């Protein structure tokens, strides 16, 4: 681990960013160029003391999980992320699709979406980051670990995962999940994480095995869908998908036309989400 190089890199990257670059309010009387240490720490979900020690060349070796959080907080490119791992004494992840690194271009768009649900997914249906509205709509995806980080895996192994869709729409959703995985498997190969997921699901779900045998291939995200929420009921939403160039990550944005019932329910969800946040701080 090269503590001096790590400290200098973190400092220079944080100085190159402005609060508005990471969806933070500009504030007043900013004497620090770029982001403050406490702002970087908050974005990376770590203590300010821990981050400060890294910048001062006296911190412990960061874990890969910490490095992934820092890469996301500082909006690092793939090359910058790899450098961060190496100066910290770790091997860089093999590829963007095999790591929790969020594509900076998608993250910049997500940063500007605070009034409608939006989330960034890997090609295996793993939620990398979601805004507060997406948490209010789908729940906090960060609670999942292991294979269950994949929404595709949960769809075929956890009955509760299907409760967000009307019963009449679940067969179509099952086919879409398998078709998405088939596309990822074809791109990455049987020895990839996609291959591991196919083998795990083939052993766990007869339904998955039957659908996999149909050999349907597509990246499917319905333009219009109805989702069921336990507090506000059914919500009709339009879904838009934005892909990275290598198709490894997808930004999903869910909206409703102004003044529509779906729009009004999204406004209610926003209020409910703020209420929960306030309760958690008390």
Buried (B, 14 or more C-beta within 10 A) or exposed (E): EEBEBBBBBBBEBBEEBEBEBBBBEEEEEEEEEBBBBEBBBBBBEBEBEBBBBBBEEEBEEBEBEBBBBBBBBBBBEBEBBBBBBBBBEBEBBEEBBBBBBBBBBBBEBBBEBEEBBBBBBBBBBBBBBBBBBBBBBBEEBEEBEEBBBBBBBBBBBEEEBBEBBBEEBBEEBBBBBBBBBBBBBEBBEEEBBBBEBBEBBBEBBEBBBEBBEEEBBEBBBBEEBBBBBEEBEEBBBBBEBBBBEEEBBBBBBBBBEEEBEBBBBBEBBBEBBEEEEEEEEE
